[in-house]
Amino acid sequence: MNCQPSKSPPGITKAWSSGPGYLHWLTALIAIYHMVVVAQFPTWFGIFIPQQVHKSISLSSALVLVFFLLPASGGKHRQGGQGARGPVAWYDFLLLASALLGAGYVVLFHESILDYGFYGFLDMKGIVLSLMLAVPLLEAVRRTTGWALPVIILFFVLMTIFQKYLPGLLYGQGYPLDRLLYSSYVGNAGIFGLPLGIAANIVIIFLIFGALMQKAGASWWFMQMALSLTGWSRGGPAKAAVVASAMFGSISGSPSGNAATTGVFTIPMMKSIGYTPAFAAAVEAVASSGGMIMPPVMGAIAFIMAEWIDVSYPEIVIAATVPALLYFLIVLVSVHLQACRDGLEALPGSELPKFWPVFFKGWFYLIPMAALIYFLIIKAFTPGMAGIYSCGFVLLSSFVSRDRSVWLTPGKIVAAFKDAVTRWIVVAVITASVGIMIGGLELSGVGIKISRFIVELAGGNLLLTLLFVGVVSLIVGMGLDAVPAYITLATLMAPALSRLGVSEMAAHLYVIYWGLASFYTPPTCIAVYVTCSISGSKVWETGWESVRLGIAAFVIPLAFALNDGLLLNGSLPHIVGAVTTATLGATLLAAGIRGYAFIRLSVVQGLILVVGGLLLIAPGILMPLTGLAAALVALAPHLKMRQRPGIF
């Protein structure tokens, strides 16, 4: 069966790409509101908007769009044949009214919310208002992501309430529903806590930045640049897909959106030179997902992580650079070796774009990127403020082009706002609902106990704990978008690694990588659904090919969790040694998995290279030396083939 899902996978917002006519203006209004508040323009006029009020307005706007656009039964969004909105069910109006009353009370009677915080409990009115918001919020999450996340949240809510009935380590005194609702409605870790604040102040700004870049034609330029750099070699279009997806995926904020944007160019090109449809779709899915770990933006995860673990943004970028490069190195080596194995030729020079003409046609796309880095690192602006300034540079630089079709005219700006906001809606409702879970975990201490439980289950063994946390992160990440997946995993899984001495930076990057892999790992594999719908390949065939290509998402985090030299920590010799052995190990791992190194390898030789590559990535001296020796033994008969013409 070809990969043509009957409905969009959870988290895919393409169902909203067309809709009622008012949607353009409503989403534009939502985008402008957030930019105005994040830029602190109201303070110029003596108007101060408390963060809790801002978050409530932000969440309310997201809920309005969810209940107006997504029916309870799933399927397609509401719209008539000519774009007019279809009927909204009476219960949707009821749910929306309930949510707006619960959230609106925070806006209109903020002082009463502060009083609740002072007294430390909710009266009957507060309990009713918190339930009026929480129930529609969980329903909104179900409509946008499916059943998985609401079930997880309710599971931890029930654990908090019935904690005194839990066995062993998870046992506790338990808390009544009203105490839990207080934590969720008023507490700093609840619905209006840090996760929603990140969505309302950072994520939406960078989604707008990415959407403006896309409307200005940046994705096409990145694609042409990548093709001009790599098209001359074997498998050039596949390498171009990797490079372009790494560049654009970092700022797009959506693996599936990135796959759809660049995949329409790269997948047909890969198929045209001889790659199978499944392999072509897998390359795009894995590369697009990798954009979420590629500095400087990392799909906004870098900014969230900096807020979460209270470190500077440059520290995140520095630590994440080498692992991200190793991830893409494995993918690039894999597509090159597959091209060599299949005897694929490079594209004729006449079909390739020339580097300098392409560069000069779109050099101005580098201006917003440079501005973003300048405002973030040199000026040390907050991520939201830096993003807003950078959006201005996107707007202005588009008019540098001689091609008027890429100018950001008002119509294109409104369309970009719509694209950004419809992607952001999912993030907003998920981060708010995750706040319910975080509030319960903070209240009961169950989160800490879960991490302790994982450590005890692994017997205190670091490697076993890493594997347990990785598998759970992969499962939890399925069906969630990148940002909500990270927030959930940072709450539940990262503390388990920190308990065993893994640095906080490494622990958080670790769960990001494993959660990221869910985008191309069956059965959910959202990015695969997108790419194989373009290639015409099958779901499972493409999914397993993606796992082979994206093996780095499982291996690289194990490496940097065990050897922090890969995060550029430690002395210079330690860092150089770690990066060198890991680079060689990543190359051998890719060769072993593809079954090719100079010539086709036997199954035994491939296994030896896989084991040798893993040992080279491992910490210390003995294991890397053992891995190098094993690889040399496997490759010794074929090293003379390294000079064979045409290998590149």
C-alpha positions in Angstrom: 0.0 0.0 0.0 1.4 3.4 -0.9 1.9 6.0 1.7 -1.2 8.0 1.2 -2.7 8.4 4.7 -6.4 9.0 4.8 -5.9 11.8 7.2 -2.9 13.9 8.2 -0.8 12.4 10.9 -1.1 14.0 14.4 0.7 17.3 14.6 0.6 17.9 10.8 -1.0 21.3 10.2 -1.3 21.1 6.5 -5.0 20.6 6.9 -5.1 24.2 7.8 -3.2 25.4 4.7 -6.5 26.4 3.2 -9.6 27.4 5.0 -12.2 30.0 5.8 -11.4 33.5 4.3 -11.3 35.1 7.8 -8.4 32.7 8.8 -5.8 34.9 7.0 -6.8 38.0 9.0 -7.3 36.2 12.3 -3.9 34.5 12.2 -2.3 37.8 11.1 -3.9 39.5 14.1 -2.6 36.7 16.4 0.9 37.0 14.9 1.0 40.8 15.2 -0.3 40.6 18.8 2.5 38.3 19.8 5.2 40.4 18.0 3.9 43.6 19.7 3.9 42.1 23.2 7.2 40.2 22.8 8.8 43.4 21.5 7.4 45.2 24.6 5.8 48.0 22.5 3.0 48.5 25.0 5.5 49.6 27.7 6.4 52.6 25.4 2.9 53.9 26.3 3.0 53.0 29.9 1.0 49.8 29.5 2.2 46.7 31.3 0.9 43.3 30.4 1.7 40.6 33.0 3.1 37.4 31.6 0.3 35.4 33.0 -2.2 37.6 31.2 -0.2 37.4 28.0 0.0 33.6 28.1 -3.8 33.5 28.7 -4.5 35.6 25.7 -2.1 33.6 23.7 -3.7 30.3 24.7 -7.2 31.6 24.1 -6.3 32.6 20.5 -5.0 29.1 19.9 -8.1 27.4 21.3 -10.4 29.6 19.2 -8.7 28.3 16.0 -8.6 24.7 17.2 -12.4 24.5 18.0 -13.3 26.5 14.9 -11.2 24.5 12.5 -10.8 20.9 13.8 -13.9 18.8 14.3 -14.1 16.4 17.2 -14.3 13.3 14.9 -11.0 14.2 13.2 -10.6 14.1 9.4 -10.5 17.2 7.3 -10.8 20.7 8.6 -14.1 22.6 8.4 -14.6 24.5 5.2 -17.2 24.6 2.5 -16.5 23.9 -1.2 -15.7 27.6 -1.8 -13.6 28.1 1.3 -16.5 29.0 3.5 -16.5 27.6 7.0 -18.8 24.6 7.5 -21.0 24.4 10.5 -19.4 24.3 14.0 -21.0 21.8 16.3 -22.9 23.1 19.3 -20.5 21.2 21.7 -17.5 23.0 20.1 -19.1 26.3 20.9 -19.7 25.0 24.4 -16.1 23.8 24.8 -14.7 27.1 23.5 -17.0 29.2 25.7 -15.9 27.1 28.7 -12.2 27.6 27.8 -12.5 31.3 27.2 -14.2 31.8 30.5 -11.5 29.9 32.3 -8.7 31.7 30.5 -10.5 35.0 30.3 -10.8 35.2 34.1 -7.0 35.3 34.3 -7.1 38.2 31.9 -9.9 40.2 33.3 -9.4 39.5 37.0 -5.7 39.0 37.3 -5.6 40.4 40.8 -7.9 37.6 41.9 -5.4 35.1 40.5 -2.7 36.8 42.5 -4.9 36.5 45.6 -5.2 32.7 45.0 -1.5 32.5 44.8 -1.2 34.4 48.1 -3.8 32.2 49.9 -2.5 28.9 48.5 -5.8 27.3 47.6 -8.8 27.6 45.3 -12.3 28.4 46.4 -15.2 26.7 44.6 -15.2 29.4 41.9 -11.5 28.8 41.2 -12.0 25.1 41.0 -14.9 25.5 38.5 -12.9 28.0 36.4 -9.8 25.8 36.4 -11.8 22.8 35.3 -13.6 24.9 32.6 -10.1 25.5 31.1 -8.4 22.2 31.7 -11.1 19.9 30.1 -11.4 21.8 26.7 -7.6 22.1 26.7 -7.1 18.4 26.9 -9.7 18.0 24.1 -7.9 20.5 22.0 -4.7 18.4 22.4 -6.5 15.3 21.4 -7.7 17.0 18.2 -4.3 18.2 17.3 -2.1 15.3 18.2 -4.3 12.2 18.9 -4.9 10.3 22.0 -1.4 9.6 23.2 -0.5 12.8 24.9 -3.8 13.4 26.7 -3.6 9.8 28.0 -0.1 10.4 29.3 -1.1 13.6 31.0 -4.2 12.0 32.6 -2.0 9.1 33.7 0.3 11.4 35.7 -2.6 13.3 37.0 -4.1 10.1 38.4 -0.7 9.1 39.8 -0.7 12.4 41.7 -4.2 11.9 43.1 -3.8 8.2 44.0 -0.2 8.3 44.9 -0.8 6.7 48.3 -1.9 3.5 46.6 1.2 3.2 44.4 3.8 0.6 45.3 7.4 1.0 46.6 9.4 3.9 45.3 6.4 5.7 43.7 4.4 5.8 47.0 3.4 9.2 48.4 0.7 11.0 50.4 -1.3 11.9 47.3 -3.1 15.1 46.7 -6.9 15.9 46.2 -8.1 17.2 42.9 -8.6 20.8 44.2 -4.9 20.9 45.2 -3.9 19.7 41.8 -6.1 22.2 40.1 -4.5 25.0 42.2 -1.1 23.9 41.0 -2.3 23.8 37.4 -4.3 27.0 37.3 -2.3 29.3 39.6 1.1 27.6 40.1 4.2 28.7 38.3 4.6 25.2 36.8 1.0 24.8 35.6 -0.9 25.7 32.4 0.5 29.2 32.4 4.0 28.0 33.3 7.4 28.0 31.5 6.4 25.7 28.6 3.5 27.9 27.5 5.6 31.0 28.1 8.2 29.6 25.7 5.5 29.0 23.1 4.0 32.5 23.5 7.3 34.4 23.6 9.9 32.4 21.6 8.5 29.6 19.4 5.9 31.7 17.6 8.4 34.4 16.7 10.8 31.9 15.1 8.0 30.2 13.3 7.2 33.6 11.8 10.8 34.1 11.0 11.0 30.8 9.2 7.7 31.4 7.4 8.8 34.8 6.1 12.1 33.2 4.9 10.1 30.6 3.1 7.8 33.1 1.5 10.8 35.1 0.4 12.1 32.1 -1.5 14.9 31.0 0.9 14.1 27.3 0.7 14.5 27.4 -3.1 17.8 29.2 -2.7 19.2 26.8 -0.1 18.2 24.0 -2.4 20.0 25.5 -5.4 23.1 26.3 -3.3 23.3 22.8 -2.0 22.9 21.3 -5.4 25.6 23.5 -6.8 27.9 22.4 -4.1 27.2 18.7 -4.2 25.7 17.9 -7.6 29.0 17.2 -9.2 29.6 14.0 -7.1 27.9 10.6 -7.0 24.4 10.9 -5.5 24.6 14.7 -5.7 20.8 15.3 -5.4 20.7 13.2 -2.2 23.6 15.1 -0.7 21.9 18.4 -1.8 18.8 17.2 0.1 20.8 16.6 3.2 22.6 20.0 3.0 19.5 22.0 2.2 17.4 20.3 4.8 20.1 20.9 7.4 20.3 24.6 6.5 16.6 25.4 6.2 15.3 22.8 8.7 17.1 24.6 11.5 14.9 27.7 11.1 11.7 26.1 9.8 10.8 24.7 13.2 9.0 21.6 11.7 10.5 18.4 10.4 7.4 17.5 8.5 7.0 21.1 7.1 10.7 21.1 6.1 10.3 17.7 4.4 7.3 18.9 2.4 9.1 22.2 1.4 12.4 20.7 0.2 11.1 17.3 -0.6 9.1 18.4 -3.6 12.5 19.4 -5.2 14.9 16.7 -3.9 12.9 13.5 -4.0 12.1 13.6 -7.8 15.8 14.5 -8.5 17.0 11.6 -6.4 14.6 9.2 -8.2 15.7 10.6 -11.5 19.4 9.5 -11.0 18.5 6.0 -9.9 17.8 6.0 -6.1 14.8 3.9 -5.2 11.6 5.8 -4.1 11.9 4.5 -0.5 15.6 5.5 -0.2 14.9 9.0 -1.7 12.0 9.5 0.8 14.1 8.2 3.7 16.9 10.6 2.9 14.6 13.6 3.0 12.8 12.5 6.1 16.0 11.9 8.1 17.7 15.1 6.8 14.6 17.2 7.6 14.3 15.8 11.1 18.0 16.6 11.6 17.3 20.2 11.2 15.9 20.2 14.7 19.4 19.6 16.1 21.4 21.8 13.7 22.7 25.1 15.2 22.2 28.0 15.4 18.4 27.9 15.7 17.7 24.1 16.1 14.0 24.7 15.3 13.8 27.0 18.4 14.8 24.1 20.7 18.1 25.9 21.5 16.3 28.8 23.0 13.9 26.6 25.0 16.8 24.5 26.3 18.7 27.6 27.3 15.6 28.8 29.3 15.0 25.3 30.8 18.5 24.6 32.1 19.4 28.2 32.7 22.5 28.5 30.5 23.3 31.0 27.8 22.3 30.4 24.2 25.9 30.4 22.9 26.7 27.5 25.3 23.9 25.5 23.7 25.1 26.2 20.2 28.7 25.3 21.1 27.8 22.0 22.7 25.3 21.0 20.0 27.6 21.7 17.0 29.8 18.6 16.8 27.0 16.0 17.5 24.9 17.6 14.8 27.8 17.6 12.3 28.4 13.9 13.1 24.7 13.2 12.5 24.8 14.7 9.1 28.2 13.1 8.3 26.7 9.7 8.7 23.8 10.6 6.5 26.1 12.1 3.8 28.5 9.1 3.8 25.5 6.8 3.7 24.0 8.4 0.6 27.5 8.6 -1.1 28.2 4.9 -0.5 24.8 3.9 -1.6 25.4 5.7 -4.9 28.7 4.0 -5.3 27.2 0.6 -4.4 24.4 1.1 -7.0 26.7 2.5 -9.6 24.9 5.8 -9.8 26.5 8.6 -11.8 26.8 12.3 -11.0 24.4 14.7 -12.7 25.8 16.2 -15.9 27.3 19.6 -15.4 24.9 21.1 -17.9 22.0 20.2 -15.5 23.7 21.7 -12.4 23.2 25.3 -11.2 26.4 27.3 -11.1 27.5 28.3 -7.6 28.3 32.0 -8.1 25.2 32.9 -10.2 23.0 31.1 -7.6 24.9 32.8 -4.7 24.5 36.3 -6.1 20.9 35.6 -6.9 20.1 35.0 -3.2 23.0 36.2 -1.1 20.7 38.5 0.7 19.1 35.5 2.5 22.3 35.4 4.6 21.5 38.9 6.0 18.7 37.8 8.3 20.7 34.8 9.4 23.7 37.0 10.2 21.4 39.5 12.0 19.9 36.7 14.1 23.3 35.5 15.2 24.5 39.1 15.9 21.5 39.9 18.0 21.6 36.6 19.9 25.3 36.3 20.6 26.9 39.8 20.2 24.1 41.9 21.6 22.8 39.1 23.9 19.1 40.0 23.2 16.4 37.7 24.4 15.5 35.1 21.8 12.1 36.6 21.2 13.5 40.1 20.7 16.3 38.9 18.5 13.8 37.0 16.4 11.6 40.1 15.9 14.6 42.2 14.8 15.6 39.4 12.4 12.1 39.3 10.9 12.6 42.9 10.0 15.8 42.0 8.2 14.0 39.3 6.3 11.4 41.8 5.2 13.9 44.4 4.1 16.4 42.1 2.5 13.7 40.5 0.2 13.5 43.8 -1.6 17.2 43.6 -2.5 16.3 40.9 -5.0 15.7 41.9 -8.7 13.1 39.2 -8.8 9.9 40.8 -7.6 8.2 37.5 -7.0 10.2 37.1 -3.8 9.4 40.5 -2.4 7.5 40.3 0.9 4.5 42.3 -0.1 1.6 42.6 2.4 -0.2 39.7 0.9 2.8 37.4 1.3 3.4 38.7 4.9 -0.2 37.8 5.8 0.2 34.4 4.2 3.4 33.9 6.2 1.6 34.8 9.4 -1.0 32.2 8.6 1.5 29.5 8.0 3.4 30.3 11.2 0.4 30.6 13.4 -1.3 27.4 12.2 2.0 25.5 13.0 2.2 27.3 16.3 -1.3 26.4 17.4 -0.3 22.8 18.0 2.7 23.9 20.1 0.6 26.3 22.2 -2.1 23.8 23.2 0.4 21.1 23.9 2.7 23.2 26.0 -0.2 24.5 28.0 -1.5 21.0 28.6 1.9 19.7 29.5 1.8 22.3 32.2 -1.0 20.3 33.9 1.3 17.3 34.0 4.3 19.3 35.2 2.3 20.9 37.9 1.2 17.5 39.1 4.7 16.1 39.0 6.1 19.1 40.8 3.4 18.8 43.5 3.8 15.1 44.1 7.4 14.6 43.3 6.4 11.7 41.0 8.7 13.0 38.3 11.8 12.7 40.5 10.6 9.3 41.6 10.2 8.1 38.0 13.7 9.1 37.3 14.8 7.3 40.4 12.7 4.3 39.4 14.4 4.1 36.0 17.9 4.3 37.6 17.0 1.5 40.0 15.4 -0.6 37.2 18.8 -0.3 35.4 20.6 -1.3 38.6 22.5 2.0 38.6 24.2 1.0 35.4 24.7 4.1 33.2 24.6 2.3 29.9 21.4 0.5 30.7 19.9 3.7 32.0 20.8 5.5 28.8 19.1 2.7 26.8 16.0 2.7 28.9 15.7 6.5 28.8 16.3 6.4 25.0 13.6 3.9 24.3 11.1 5.7 26.5 12.0 9.0 24.8 11.5 7.4 21.3 8.0 6.2 22.3 7.0 9.4 24.0 8.2 11.5 21.1 5.9 9.6 18.6 3.1 11.8 17.4 4.4 15.0 19.0 6.1 17.9 17.3 9.7 18.7 18.2 9.2 21.4 20.8 6.4 19.6 22.8 8.4 16.4 22.6 11.4 18.0 24.1 9.5 19.7 26.9 7.8 16.4 27.9 11.1 14.5 27.8 13.0 17.2 29.7 10.4 16.9 32.5 10.2 13.1 32.6 13.4 11.5 31.3 16.4 13.9 31.6 16.5 13.9 35.4 17.2 10.1 35.4 20.5 10.7 33.5 21.5 13.7 35.7 21.1 11.4 38.7 23.9 9.2 37.3 26.3 12.1 36.8 25.5 12.9 33.1 25.8 16.7 32.7 22.5 18.6 32.4 23.5 19.7 28.9 24.2 16.2 27.7 21.1 14.8 29.4 18.8 17.3 27.6 20.5 16.8 24.2 20.3 13.1 24.7 16.5 13.1 25.0 16.2 15.5 22.1 18.1 13.1 19.8 16.0 10.1 20.7 12.8 12.0 20.6 13.8 13.3 17.2 14.2 9.8 15.9 10.4 9.3 16.3 9.9 11.5 13.3 11.2 8.8 11.0 10.9 5.6 13.1 7.8 3.4 12.4 5.0 3.2 13.2 4.3 6.9 13.7 7.1 8.5 11.6 5.4 11.7 10.7 8.2 13.0 8.4 8.1 9.7 6.5 4.3 10.1 5.9 5.1 13.4 4.2 8.1 12.3 2.1 6.7 9.0 0.9 3.5 10.7 -0.2 5.8 12.6 -2.6 7.9 9.6 -3.6 5.0 7.0 -3.8 6.9 4.6 -1.6 5.5 2.4 1.1 5.3 3.4 4.8 7.2 0.5 6.4 9.8 0.1 3.7 10.6 3.8 3.8 10.5 3.9 7.6 13.0 1.1 8.1 15.3 2.6 5.4 15.0 5.9 7.4 16.1 4.1 10.6 19.2 2.7 8.9 20.0 6.2 7.5 19.2 7.9 10.8 21.1 5.5 13.0 23.1 8.5 14.2 20.2 9.7 16.3 20.6 6.6 18.5 24.4 6.3 18.5 25.7 9.9 18.7 23.8 10.7 21.9 25.2 7.6 23.6 28.6 8.8 22.6 28.4 12.3 24.0 26.6 11.2 27.1 29.6 8.9 27.8 32.3 11.3 26.4 31.6 15.0 27.0 34.6 15.8 24.7 32.1 15.7 21.9 30.2 18.6 23.5 33.5 20.5 23.5 34.1 20.1 27.2 37.5 19.4 28.7 41.1 20.0 27.6 42.0 20.5 23.9 43.7 17.1 23.5 40.6 15.4 25.0 38.3 17.3 22.6 40.5 16.7 19.6 40.7 13.0 20.4 37.0 12.6 21.0 36.0 14.4 17.8 38.6 12.6 15.6 37.7 9.1 16.8 34.0 9.8 16.6 34.3 11.2 13.0 36.2 8.0 11.9 33.7 5.8 13.8 30.7 7.6 12.2 32.2 7.0 8.8 32.9 3.3 9.4 29.4 2.9 10.9 27.8 4.3 7.8 30.0 2.0 5.6 29.1 -1.1 7.6 25.3 -0.3 7.5 25.4 0.3 3.7 27.6 -2.7 3.1 30.1 -0.8 0.9 33.6 0.6 1.4 35.6 0.8 -1.9 33.8 -2.4 -3.0 30.8 -4.3 -1.8 31.3 -5.9 1.7 30.3 -9.2 2.9 27.8 -9.5 5.8 30.7 -10.3 8.2 32.8 -7.4 7.0 29.8 -5.1 7.4 29.2 -6.3 10.9 32.9 -5.8 11.8 32.8 -2.2 10.5 29.6 -1.5 12.5 31.2 -2.8 15.7 34.5 -1.1 14.9 32.6 2.2 14.3 30.7 1.9 17.6 34.0 1.2 19.5 35.7 4.2 17.9 32.8 6.4 19.1 33.1 5.0 22.6 35.1 6.9 25.3 38.6 6.1 26.4 41.6 4.8 24.5 41.3 1.0 24.5 37.9 0.7 22.9 38.7 3.1 20.0 42.0 1.4 19.3 40.2 -2.0 19.3 37.6 -0.6 16.9 40.3 0.8 14.6 42.2 -2.5 14.5 39.0 -4.4 13.7 38.2 -2.0 10.9 41.6 -2.3 9.4 41.4 -6.1 9.5 38.1 -6.0 7.7 39.2 -3.5 5.1 42.8 -4.6 4.6 42.1 -6.7 1.4 40.4 -3.7 -0.2 42.5 -0.7 0.8 44.2 -0.8 -2.6 40.8 0.0 -4.1 40.9 3.5 -2.6 42.5 5.0 -5.7 39.8 3.5 -8.0 38.7 6.3 -10.4 35.1 7.6 -10.1 34.6 6.8 -6.5 33.4 10.3 -5.9 
